[in-house]
């Protein structure tokens, strides 16, 4: 579920509440226990769609982006992903 125009969560459900679908992958490389580097890559499949249409488009949208997600192996994430440290 998206946020409203002021950046707040919707408190009441309605069929027109906007939804977005994001997908991506994260790779964690540990240098030592609980410390290391994240490589992450994500993208938006759709944004701001009213909830009542999401069930009708969800499968098609997910299948549309499957080929792109299949590229997201460890090498791809290291080359094209956002790098950040953790721990």
C-alpha positions in Angstrom: 0.0 0.0 0.0 1.3 3.4 -0.9 1.3 6.5 1.3 -1.1 9.4 1.0 -0.1 12.8 -0.5 1.3 13.9 2.9 3.5 10.8 3.3 1.2 9.1 5.9 -0.2 5.6 5.9 -3.9 5.2 5.0 -5.9 4.5 8.1 -9.0 3.2 6.3 -9.1 0.8 3.4 -11.0 1.6 0.3 -10.9 0.0 -3.1 -9.1 3.0 -4.5 -6.2 3.1 -2.1 -3.0 3.2 -4.3 -0.7 0.2 -4.4 2.8 -0.3 -5.9 4.9 -3.3 -6.6 8.7 -3.3 -6.3 11.1 -6.2 -6.8 14.8 -6.8 -6.5 17.5 -8.7 -4.8 20.0 -8.3 -2.0 23.4 -10.1 -1.7 25.1 -10.1 1.7 28.8 -10.8 1.8 30.1 -11.4 5.3 33.6 -10.2 6.2 33.2 -11.6 9.7 30.2 -12.6 11.8 27.5 -10.0 11.5 29.7 -7.6 9.5 30.1 -7.2 5.8 28.6 -5.6 2.6 25.2 -5.5 1.0 24.7 -5.2 -2.7 21.1 -4.4 -3.6 19.2 -3.6 -6.8 15.5 -3.0 -7.1 13.0 -1.3 -9.3 9.3 -0.4 -9.6 7.0 -2.7 -11.5 4.0 -0.4 -11.1 3.1 2.5 -8.9 -0.1 4.1 -7.6 -2.5 1.6 -9.0 -5.9 1.5 -7.3 -6.2 -1.6 -5.2 -9.3 -2.9 -7.0 -7.3 -3.4 -10.3 -4.2 -5.0 -8.6 -5.6 -8.6 -8.6 -6.2 -8.4 -12.3 -2.7 -7.1 -13.3 -0.5 -8.7 -10.6 0.4 -11.9 -12.4 1.0 -10.2 -15.7 3.2 -7.6 -14.1 5.3 -10.1 -12.2 5.8 -12.2 -15.3 6.8 -9.1 -17.3 9.7 -8.5 -14.9 10.8 -12.1 -14.4 13.3 -12.0 -17.2 15.0 -8.9 -15.7 15.1 -10.5 -12.3 16.8 -13.6 -13.7 19.8 -11.4 -14.4 20.3 -10.6 -10.8 23.0 -13.1 -9.9 25.9 -12.3 -7.5 28.1 -10.8 -10.2 25.3 -8.6 -11.6 24.5 -7.3 -8.1 28.2 -6.5 -7.4 28.5 -4.6 -10.7 25.2 -2.8 -10.8 23.8 -2.8 -7.2 24.0 -0.3 -4.5 26.8 -1.1 -2.1 26.5 -0.5 1.7 28.2 -1.8 4.8 26.5 -3.5 7.7 27.5 -4.5 11.2 
